[in-house]
């Protein structure tokens, strides 16, 4: 929008100049005019102004119209009436085609709206003027309507060129100046050639030039080209030249013919250029979106492909070519070649997934390896679906993602997870294992004993506990040294383990003292296992020390008792075995 406060005065002054010029030309044609350009300026001024400027301009326009009509010899009543008709026309067109939104001549629907608005405004002013004029009637109304309509259609788009430049996305305004002048010169030359002679009815020549200019130059050049034809044709026709004079001998018929011709030129120029501008805009957007899609695919390592069911070729996007180590191409790729890139162990998986998708129409997803042209193996994930059609069989579409880096990260994470789990198990084992004998340490053993008591309580099964230690172990350490004593404990633990069942649990409680948990064992079975341990240890040789013996205390779990009670009972029995001579077992009372 133009915001200068002087613009309403400028538009009113321009309106007055064009109105006086049109009246002067009309006098030479017995009061008839080809076009009323002042209407186009008024509508253009309304479209270029904000609400405040519009009100100021309408007030100035009313004053200017009254003055022009009085100067033309109209009575005061007709001067005011014609002024109101012109002001109403201008205001109505602006309201209908620009109700506070953006006005874009490059959009076909806005061009159609503009044409309908111009028709409505011109018709309203013609009805008002003809009904108030003493010389009114159909010819007068038709002449008023046609001249006003042509003025609005031809001049308003030109006046609003700043709006076109600021709003329209087409690049016709950015073309070099000599190109624009070349296009408009073509129209001017064709117009002079056509209207400068009256021998041949070659009105199609300027029309052809208009179509060419509309195709090449865009909306702005198309609007100006129609104005050039209107000015050139009007001047030559007024001078008695041009093929318009081949149409009868009545000036009214010639003017109507010329006005219809200008409407045809307008209909060929502005809508055509608007459609072409829209097409170029859409084409540019598609090109931009394709470029952005290509950039996104390249950065995200994502490509897409498609093939028509029944066809033996597949379309690859640029990124799919790059995934396979190939340069992007526009031609399609044979399906057999596309499949050959997959690792031979994965080809059946790919084929089965696609066959199933085509048969069911459901989405598919598979991960496979491809062998690039440079020999590198990449891991890709493909997702998509088949779309069936009754006409051409349908097509299969898919996106392909290079997940090699992701797969390697997942593989490394899995390895790290396994390593961490192994280290955790090893740490737990170390934390729960006696480092000297390899059996459970005291903390682990007590935890196992409590759990065994809970199971025995819930199931009602028997549970027994053995507590034993090495006889005279302090003397062994004092005589043979602690290293030898440690070896005795290790071999003792290994020997005892051979005497136990798979369900039994051995642990070192401290020093030379060990415990054995016997799930499901009553006192008789516990006594048998304890005796087997005692005899096996008593008959085993320990290098320099010929024989080692152990004393064993046996206790059976009593319902309601805890682990401390069971250990204390076995400890008392062990103490009794020591008092009774060692190398023996005793049962807790």
C-alpha positions as CSV (number, residue, x, y, z in Angstrom):
1,X,0.0,0.0,0.0
2,X,1.1,3.6,-0.7
3,X,0.9,5.6,2.5
4,X,1.7,9.2,1.3
5,X,-1.1,11.6,2.2
6,X,-0.5,13.3,-1.2
7,X,-1.6,10.3,-3.3
8,X,-5.4,11.0,-3.1
9,X,-4.7,14.4,-4.7
10,X,-2.5,12.8,-7.3
11,X,-5.1,10.2,-8.3
12,X,-7.8,12.8,-8.4
13,X,-5.7,15.1,-10.6
14,X,-4.8,12.2,-13.0
15,X,-8.5,11.2,-13.1
16,X,-9.4,14.7,-14.2
17,X,-6.7,14.9,-16.9
18,X,-7.8,11.6,-18.4
19,X,-11.5,12.5,-18.2
20,X,-10.9,15.8,-20.1
21,X,-8.8,13.9,-22.7
22,X,-11.6,11.3,-23.2
23,X,-14.2,14.0,-23.5
24,X,-12.1,15.8,-26.1
25,X,-11.8,12.6,-28.1
26,X,-15.5,11.9,-27.8
27,X,-16.3,15.3,-29.3
28,X,-14.6,14.2,-32.5
29,X,-16.7,11.1,-32.6
30,X,-20.0,12.8,-32.3
31,X,-20.0,12.5,-28.5
32,X,-19.1,8.8,-28.4
33,X,-16.0,7.5,-26.7
34,X,-14.1,4.2,-27.3
35,X,-12.9,4.0,-23.7
36,X,-13.1,5.9,-20.4
37,X,-9.6,5.5,-18.9
38,X,-10.5,7.7,-15.9
39,X,-12.6,4.8,-14.5
40,X,-9.6,2.5,-14.5
41,X,-7.5,5.1,-12.7
42,X,-10.1,5.6,-10.1
43,X,-10.5,1.9,-9.4
44,X,-6.7,1.5,-9.4
45,X,-6.4,4.3,-6.9
46,X,-8.9,2.6,-4.6
47,X,-6.9,-0.6,-4.8
48,X,-3.7,1.2,-4.1
49,X,-4.9,3.1,-1.1
50,X,-5.7,2.3,2.5
51,X,-9.1,3.0,4.1
52,X,-8.3,6.6,5.1
53,X,-6.9,7.4,1.7
54,X,-9.9,5.8,0.0
55,X,-12.3,8.1,1.9
56,X,-10.2,11.2,1.0
57,X,-9.9,10.1,-2.7
58,X,-13.7,9.5,-3.0
59,X,-14.4,13.0,-1.7
60,X,-11.9,14.6,-4.1
61,X,-13.2,12.4,-6.9
62,X,-16.8,13.6,-6.3
63,X,-15.6,17.3,-6.5
64,X,-13.5,16.6,-9.6
65,X,-16.4,14.8,-11.4
66,X,-18.9,17.6,-10.7
67,X,-16.4,20.1,-12.0
68,X,-15.7,18.1,-15.1
69,X,-19.4,17.6,-15.9
70,X,-20.1,21.3,-15.4
71,X,-17.2,22.2,-17.7
72,X,-18.6,19.8,-20.3
73,X,-21.9,21.8,-20.3
74,X,-24.0,19.6,-18.1
75,X,-26.7,21.0,-15.8
76,X,-26.0,21.1,-12.1
77,X,-28.4,18.2,-11.5
78,X,-26.8,16.0,-14.2
79,X,-23.3,17.0,-13.1
80,X,-24.0,15.8,-9.6
81,X,-25.9,12.7,-10.9
82,X,-23.1,11.7,-13.3
83,X,-20.5,12.3,-10.5
84,X,-22.4,10.1,-8.1
85,X,-22.6,7.4,-10.8
86,X,-18.8,7.5,-11.4
87,X,-18.1,7.5,-7.6
88,X,-20.4,4.6,-7.0
89,X,-18.9,2.7,-9.8
90,X,-15.4,3.2,-8.4
91,X,-16.4,2.3,-4.8
92,X,-18.4,-0.7,-5.8
93,X,-15.7,-2.3,-8.0
94,X,-13.1,-1.8,-5.2
95,X,-15.4,-3.3,-2.6
96,X,-16.3,-6.3,-4.7
97,X,-12.8,-7.2,-5.9
98,X,-10.8,-6.1,-2.8
99,X,-12.8,-6.6,0.4
100,X,-9.8,-6.0,2.7
101,X,-7.8,-9.0,1.4
102,X,-4.8,-9.2,-0.8
103,X,-5.4,-8.4,-4.5
104,X,-3.3,-10.6,-6.8
105,X,-3.7,-10.1,-10.5
106,X,-1.4,-13.1,-11.2
107,X,-4.1,-15.5,-9.8
108,X,-6.7,-16.6,-12.3
109,X,-9.5,-16.6,-9.7
110,X,-8.7,-13.0,-8.8
111,X,-8.7,-12.0,-12.5
112,X,-12.2,-13.5,-12.8
113,X,-13.3,-11.7,-9.7
114,X,-11.9,-8.5,-11.0
115,X,-13.7,-8.9,-14.3
116,X,-17.0,-9.6,-12.5
117,X,-16.5,-6.6,-10.2
118,X,-15.8,-4.3,-13.2
119,X,-19.0,-5.6,-14.9
120,X,-21.1,-5.0,-11.8
121,X,-19.7,-1.5,-11.2
122,X,-20.0,-0.4,-14.8
123,X,-23.5,-1.7,-15.1
124,X,-24.6,0.1,-11.9
125,X,-23.2,3.4,-13.1
126,X,-24.7,3.0,-16.5
127,X,-28.1,2.3,-15.1
128,X,-27.9,5.3,-12.8
129,X,-26.6,7.7,-15.5
130,X,-29.1,6.5,-18.2
131,X,-32.1,6.8,-15.8
132,X,-31.2,10.4,-14.9
133,X,-30.2,11.7,-18.3
134,X,-32.7,13.2,-20.6
135,X,-30.9,11.5,-23.5
136,X,-31.0,8.2,-21.7
137,X,-32.0,4.9,-23.3
138,X,-30.4,1.6,-24.3
139,X,-27.7,3.1,-26.7
140,X,-26.7,5.6,-24.0
141,X,-26.5,3.0,-21.3
142,X,-24.7,0.5,-23.5
143,X,-22.1,3.2,-24.5
144,X,-21.6,4.2,-20.8
145,X,-21.3,0.6,-19.7
146,X,-18.8,-0.4,-22.5
147,X,-16.5,2.6,-22.1
148,X,-16.4,2.4,-18.3
149,X,-15.8,-1.4,-18.4
150,X,-12.9,-1.1,-20.9
151,X,-11.4,1.7,-18.9
152,X,-11.4,-0.4,-15.7
153,X,-10.2,-3.6,-17.3
154,X,-7.3,-2.0,-19.2
155,X,-6.1,0.8,-16.8
156,X,-6.7,-0.7,-13.4
157,X,-4.1,-3.5,-13.8
158,X,-1.5,-1.0,-15.0
159,X,-2.2,1.4,-12.2
160,X,-1.7,-1.4,-9.7
161,X,1.6,-2.5,-11.1
162,X,3.3,-1.7,-7.7
163,X,0.9,-4.2,-6.1
164,X,1.8,-6.8,-8.7
165,X,5.5,-6.3,-8.1
166,X,5.2,-6.6,-4.3
167,X,2.7,-9.4,-4.2
168,X,3.0,-11.5,-7.3
169,X,5.6,-14.3,-7.2
170,X,6.2,-14.4,-11.0
171,X,9.5,-13.0,-12.1
172,X,8.3,-11.1,-15.2
173,X,9.1,-7.8,-13.3
174,X,12.7,-8.8,-12.9
175,X,13.4,-9.2,-16.6
176,X,15.8,-6.9,-18.3
177,X,14.3,-3.5,-19.4
178,X,15.3,-4.1,-23.0
179,X,13.3,-7.3,-23.1
180,X,10.1,-5.5,-21.8
181,X,10.5,-2.7,-24.3
182,X,11.1,-5.3,-27.1
183,X,7.8,-7.1,-26.2
184,X,5.8,-3.8,-26.0
185,X,7.5,-2.6,-29.2
186,X,6.2,-5.7,-30.9
187,X,2.7,-4.9,-29.9
188,X,3.0,-1.3,-30.9
189,X,4.4,-2.3,-34.3
190,X,1.6,-4.8,-34.9
191,X,-1.0,-2.2,-33.8
192,X,0.4,0.5,-36.2
193,X,0.6,-2.0,-39.0
194,X,-3.1,-3.1,-38.4
195,X,-4.8,0.2,-37.7
196,X,-2.7,2.4,-40.0
197,X,-4.4,1.0,-43.0
198,X,-8.0,0.3,-44.0
199,X,-7.5,-2.2,-46.8
200,X,-7.1,-5.5,-45.0
201,X,-9.1,-6.7,-41.8
202,X,-6.0,-8.0,-40.1
203,X,-7.2,-7.4,-36.5
204,X,-5.8,-10.8,-35.6
205,X,-2.2,-9.5,-35.8
206,X,-2.3,-7.4,-32.6
207,X,-4.2,-10.1,-30.9
208,X,-1.5,-12.6,-31.8
209,X,1.2,-10.2,-30.5
210,X,-0.8,-9.8,-27.2
211,X,-0.8,-13.6,-26.8
212,X,2.9,-13.8,-27.4
213,X,3.6,-10.9,-24.9
214,X,1.3,-12.5,-22.3
215,X,3.2,-15.8,-22.6
216,X,6.6,-14.2,-22.3
217,X,6.2,-11.0,-20.3
218,X,3.7,-11.9,-17.7
219,X,0.7,-10.0,-16.3
220,X,2.3,-6.5,-16.4
221,X,3.3,-6.7,-20.0
222,X,0.0,-8.2,-21.0
223,X,-2.0,-5.3,-19.4
224,X,0.2,-2.7,-21.0
225,X,0.0,-4.3,-24.4
226,X,-3.8,-4.1,-24.3
227,X,-3.5,-0.4,-23.4
228,X,-1.2,0.1,-26.4
229,X,-3.7,-1.5,-28.7
230,X,-6.5,0.7,-27.2
231,X,-4.6,3.9,-27.6
232,X,-3.2,3.1,-31.1
233,X,-6.5,1.9,-32.4
234,X,-8.5,4.8,-31.0
235,X,-6.1,7.4,-32.5
236,X,-6.0,5.8,-35.9
237,X,-9.8,5.2,-35.9
238,X,-10.5,8.8,-35.0
239,X,-8.2,9.9,-37.9
240,X,-10.2,7.7,-40.3
241,X,-7.8,4.8,-40.6
242,X,-7.9,1.2,-39.7
243,X,-10.0,-1.9,-40.4
244,X,-12.7,-0.6,-38.0
245,X,-14.0,1.6,-40.8
246,X,-14.7,-1.5,-42.8
247,X,-17.6,-2.2,-40.4
248,X,-20.6,-0.3,-41.7
249,X,-21.0,3.5,-41.9
250,X,-22.3,4.2,-38.5
251,X,-19.9,5.5,-35.8
252,X,-21.8,3.9,-33.0
253,X,-21.5,0.4,-34.7
254,X,-17.8,1.0,-35.2
255,X,-17.2,2.0,-31.6
256,X,-19.2,-1.0,-30.3
257,X,-17.1,-3.3,-32.7
258,X,-13.9,-1.8,-31.5
259,X,-14.9,-2.1,-27.9
260,X,-15.8,-5.7,-28.3
261,X,-12.4,-6.2,-30.0
262,X,-10.6,-4.7,-27.1
263,X,-12.6,-6.9,-24.7
264,X,-11.4,-9.9,-26.8
265,X,-7.8,-8.7,-26.5
266,X,-8.2,-8.3,-22.8
267,X,-9.8,-11.8,-22.5
268,X,-6.8,-13.2,-24.4
269,X,-4.1,-11.2,-22.5
270,X,-4.8,-10.9,-18.8
271,X,-6.4,-14.4,-18.1
272,X,-3.8,-16.1,-20.2
273,X,-0.9,-14.3,-18.5
274,X,-2.4,-15.0,-15.1
275,X,-2.7,-18.7,-15.9
276,X,0.9,-18.7,-17.2
277,X,2.1,-16.8,-14.1
278,X,0.3,-19.3,-11.9
279,X,1.8,-22.2,-13.9
280,X,5.3,-20.7,-13.5
281,X,4.7,-20.1,-9.8
282,X,3.6,-23.7,-9.3
283,X,6.5,-24.9,-11.4
284,X,8.9,-22.8,-9.4
285,X,7.4,-24.2,-6.1
286,X,7.7,-27.7,-7.4
287,X,11.3,-27.1,-8.4
288,X,12.1,-25.7,-5.0
289,X,10.3,-28.5,-3.2
290,X,12.1,-31.1,-5.3
291,X,15.4,-29.4,-4.5
292,X,14.6,-29.3,-0.8
293,X,13.4,-33.0,-1.0
294,X,16.7,-33.9,-2.7
295,X,18.7,-32.1,-0.1
296,X,16.7,-33.7,2.7
297,X,17.2,-37.1,1.2
298,X,20.9,-36.6,0.8
299,X,21.4,-35.3,4.3
300,X,19.1,-37.9,5.9
301,X,20.3,-40.8,3.7
302,X,16.7,-41.4,2.6
303,X,15.7,-42.2,-0.9
304,X,12.5,-43.2,-2.6
305,X,11.6,-45.5,-5.5
306,X,8.5,-46.6,-7.4
307,X,7.6,-49.1,-10.1
308,X,4.4,-49.8,-11.9
309,X,3.1,-53.4,-11.3
310,X,3.8,-55.3,-14.4
311,X,6.7,-53.0,-15.6
312,X,10.2,-54.3,-15.6
313,X,11.8,-51.0,-14.6
314,X,11.9,-49.0,-11.4
315,X,12.3,-45.3,-10.8
316,X,15.0,-44.3,-8.3
317,X,15.5,-40.9,-6.7
318,X,18.9,-39.4,-6.7
319,X,19.8,-40.5,-3.2
320,X,19.0,-44.2,-4.1
321,X,21.6,-43.9,-6.9
322,X,24.1,-42.5,-4.4
323,X,23.3,-45.3,-1.9
324,X,24.3,-47.8,-4.6
325,X,27.5,-46.0,-5.4
326,X,26.1,-44.7,-8.7
327,X,25.8,-41.2,-10.2
328,X,22.1,-39.9,-10.2
329,X,20.4,-40.5,-13.5
330,X,17.0,-39.6,-14.9
331,X,16.3,-42.9,-16.7
332,X,14.6,-45.9,-15.0
333,X,16.6,-48.9,-13.7
334,X,15.7,-52.5,-14.7
335,X,14.2,-54.3,-11.7
336,X,16.6,-57.2,-12.3
337,X,19.6,-54.8,-11.9
338,X,18.0,-53.3,-8.8
339,X,17.6,-56.7,-7.2
340,X,21.1,-57.7,-8.1
341,X,22.6,-55.0,-5.8
342,X,21.1,-56.8,-2.8
343,X,23.3,-59.3,-1.0
344,X,22.6,-62.8,-2.4
345,X,21.5,-64.0,1.1
346,X,18.9,-61.3,1.3
347,X,17.4,-61.4,-2.2
348,X,14.7,-64.0,-1.4
349,X,13.7,-61.9,1.7
350,X,13.3,-58.8,-0.5
351,X,11.3,-60.7,-3.2
352,X,9.0,-62.3,-0.7
353,X,8.3,-58.9,1.0
354,X,7.4,-57.3,-2.3
355,X,5.3,-60.2,-3.5
356,X,3.3,-60.2,-0.2
357,X,2.8,-56.4,-0.4
358,X,1.5,-56.6,-4.0
359,X,-0.8,-59.5,-3.1
360,X,-2.2,-58.0,0.1
361,X,-1.8,-54.2,-0.4
362,X,-0.6,-53.9,3.1
363,X,2.5,-51.9,4.2
364,X,5.8,-53.7,4.1
365,X,9.1,-53.2,5.9
366,X,12.3,-55.1,5.6
367,X,16.0,-54.6,6.3
368,X,18.6,-56.0,3.9
369,X,22.2,-55.5,2.7
370,X,23.2,-54.0,-0.6
371,X,26.6,-54.3,-2.3
372,X,27.6,-51.0,-3.7
373,X,29.4,-50.7,-7.0
374,X,32.6,-49.9,-5.1
375,X,32.3,-53.1,-3.2
376,X,31.2,-51.6,0.1
377,X,28.3,-53.3,1.9
378,X,25.6,-51.0,3.2
379,X,22.5,-51.9,5.4
380,X,19.3,-50.4,4.2
381,X,15.7,-50.4,5.6
382,X,12.8,-50.2,3.1
383,X,9.3,-49.2,4.0
384,X,6.3,-48.7,1.6
385,X,3.1,-50.2,0.3
386,X,1.5,-51.4,-3.0
387,X,-1.4,-49.4,-4.4
388,X,-3.7,-51.5,-6.6
389,X,-5.6,-50.0,-9.5
390,X,-8.2,-51.5,-11.8
391,X,-6.9,-49.6,-14.8
392,X,-3.1,-50.1,-14.9
393,X,-2.6,-52.7,-12.1
394,X,-1.3,-50.2,-9.6
395,X,2.2,-49.4,-8.4
396,X,4.6,-50.1,-5.5
397,X,6.1,-47.2,-3.7
398,X,8.8,-47.3,-1.0
399,X,11.4,-45.2,0.9
400,X,14.8,-46.7,1.4
401,X,16.9,-45.6,4.4
402,X,20.6,-46.1,4.8
403,X,20.8,-47.5,8.4
404,X,24.4,-48.7,8.2
405,X,25.6,-46.2,10.8
406,X,22.6,-46.9,13.0
407,X,23.0,-50.6,12.6
408,X,26.6,-50.4,13.6
409,X,25.7,-48.3,16.6
410,X,23.1,-50.8,17.6
411,X,25.6,-53.6,17.1
412,X,28.2,-51.8,19.3
413,X,25.5,-51.1,21.9
414,X,24.6,-54.7,22.0
415,X,28.2,-55.7,22.3
416,X,28.6,-53.2,25.1
417,X,25.5,-54.4,26.8
418,X,26.7,-58.0,26.7
419,X,30.1,-56.9,28.0
420,X,28.4,-54.9,30.8
421,X,26.2,-57.8,31.7
422,X,29.2,-60.2,31.8
423,X,31.1,-57.8,33.9
424,X,28.1,-57.3,36.2
425,X,27.7,-61.1,36.5
426,X,31.4,-61.4,37.2
427,X,31.2,-58.6,39.7
428,X,28.3,-60.2,41.4
429,X,30.1,-63.5,41.4
430,X,33.2,-61.9,42.9
431,X,31.1,-60.1,45.5
432,X,29.4,-63.4,46.5
433,X,32.3,-65.8,46.2
434,X,35.0,-66.6,48.6
435,X,38.2,-65.8,46.7
436,X,40.3,-68.5,48.4
437,X,38.0,-71.6,48.0
438,X,35.7,-70.6,45.2
439,X,32.6,-71.4,47.3
440,X,29.9,-68.9,48.4
441,X,31.1,-66.3,50.9
442,X,29.3,-65.7,54.2
443,X,26.9,-63.0,52.9
444,X,25.9,-65.1,49.9
445,X,25.6,-68.2,52.1
446,X,23.3,-66.5,54.7
447,X,21.1,-65.1,51.9
448,X,20.8,-68.6,50.4
449,X,20.0,-70.1,53.8
450,X,17.2,-67.6,54.5
451,X,15.7,-68.3,51.1
452,X,15.9,-72.1,51.7
453,X,14.1,-71.7,55.0
454,X,11.3,-69.7,53.4
455,X,10.8,-72.4,50.7
456,X,10.8,-75.1,53.3
457,X,8.3,-73.2,55.4
458,X,6.0,-72.7,52.4
459,X,6.3,-76.2,51.0
460,X,6.5,-78.1,54.3
461,X,9.6,-80.0,53.0
462,X,12.5,-80.8,55.4
463,X,15.7,-78.8,55.5
464,X,19.0,-79.7,57.2
465,X,22.2,-77.7,57.8
466,X,25.8,-78.9,58.3
467,X,28.5,-76.8,60.0
468,X,32.0,-78.1,59.9
469,X,35.6,-77.0,60.3
470,X,39.1,-78.4,60.1
471,X,40.5,-80.0,63.2
472,X,43.6,-78.4,64.7
473,X,43.8,-75.9,61.8
474,X,45.8,-73.4,63.8
475,X,48.5,-76.0,64.4
476,X,48.6,-76.7,60.6
477,X,49.1,-73.0,59.9
478,X,51.8,-72.7,62.6
479,X,53.6,-75.8,61.5
480,X,53.4,-75.6,57.7
481,X,52.6,-71.9,57.1
482,X,49.6,-70.0,56.0
483,X,50.2,-70.7,52.3
484,X,49.9,-74.4,53.0
485,X,46.9,-73.8,55.2
486,X,45.2,-71.9,52.3
487,X,45.9,-74.9,50.0
488,X,44.3,-77.2,52.5
489,X,41.2,-75.1,52.6
490,X,40.9,-75.0,48.8
491,X,41.4,-78.8,48.5
492,X,39.0,-79.4,51.4
493,X,36.3,-77.3,49.6
494,X,36.8,-79.2,46.4
495,X,36.7,-82.5,48.2
496,X,33.5,-81.7,50.1
497,X,31.8,-80.5,46.9
498,X,32.2,-84.0,45.4
499,X,30.3,-85.5,48.3
500,X,27.2,-83.3,47.9
501,X,24.1,-83.5,45.8
502,X,23.4,-81.0,43.0
503,X,20.8,-79.3,45.1
504,X,23.1,-78.9,48.1
505,X,24.9,-75.6,48.7
506,X,28.4,-75.2,50.2
507,X,29.8,-71.9,51.5
508,X,32.7,-70.6,53.7
509,X,31.5,-68.8,56.8
510,X,34.9,-67.7,57.9
511,X,38.4,-69.0,58.7
512,X,38.3,-72.8,58.5
513,X,34.5,-72.9,59.1
514,X,32.2,-74.1,56.3
515,X,28.4,-74.6,56.0
516,X,26.3,-76.9,53.8
517,X,22.6,-76.3,53.1
518,X,20.7,-79.6,52.4
519,X,17.2,-78.8,50.9
520,X,14.7,-81.6,51.2
521,X,17.0,-83.6,53.5
522,X,15.7,-84.9,56.9
523,X,18.1,-85.6,59.8
524,X,18.8,-89.2,58.6
525,X,19.9,-88.1,55.1
526,X,21.8,-85.2,56.5
527,X,23.7,-87.6,58.8
528,X,24.5,-89.9,55.8
529,X,25.9,-86.9,53.8
530,X,27.9,-85.6,56.8
531,X,29.4,-89.0,57.3
532,X,30.4,-89.3,53.7
533,X,32.1,-85.9,53.9
534,X,33.9,-86.9,57.1
535,X,35.2,-90.2,55.7
536,X,36.2,-88.7,52.3
537,X,38.2,-85.9,54.0
538,X,39.8,-88.3,56.5
539,X,41.1,-90.5,53.8
540,X,42.5,-87.8,51.5
541,X,46.2,-87.0,51.6
542,X,47.4,-83.4,51.7
543,X,51.1,-83.7,50.6
544,X,53.4,-83.0,53.6
545,X,50.4,-83.3,56.0
546,X,49.3,-86.9,55.6
547,X,45.7,-86.6,56.9
548,X,43.2,-83.9,57.7
549,X,40.0,-84.4,59.6
550,X,36.9,-82.3,60.1
551,X,34.3,-82.1,62.8
552,X,30.6,-81.7,61.8
553,X,27.6,-80.4,63.5
554,X,24.1,-81.3,62.1
555,X,20.9,-79.4,62.7
556,X,17.4,-79.9,61.2
557,X,15.2,-76.9,60.6
558,X,12.2,-76.5,62.9
559,X,9.1,-74.8,61.7
560,X,9.1,-71.1,62.8
561,X,12.8,-71.0,63.4
562,X,15.1,-68.6,61.5
563,X,18.6,-68.9,60.1
564,X,20.3,-67.7,63.3
565,X,18.6,-70.5,65.3
566,X,19.6,-73.1,62.7
567,X,23.3,-71.9,62.7
568,X,23.4,-71.8,66.5
569,X,22.0,-75.3,66.8
570,X,24.6,-76.7,64.3
571,X,27.3,-74.7,66.1
572,X,26.5,-76.3,69.4
573,X,26.5,-79.7,67.8
574,X,29.9,-78.9,66.2
575,X,31.2,-77.8,69.6
576,X,30.0,-81.1,71.0
577,X,31.9,-83.0,68.3
578,X,35.1,-81.2,69.1
579,X,34.7,-82.1,72.8
580,X,34.0,-85.7,72.0
581,X,37.4,-86.1,70.2
582,X,37.1,-84.4,66.8
583,X,36.9,-86.2,63.4
584,X,33.3,-87.0,64.1
585,X,29.8,-85.6,63.7
586,X,27.1,-84.7,66.2
587,X,23.4,-84.0,65.8
588,X,21.9,-81.0,67.5
589,X,19.5,-81.9,70.3
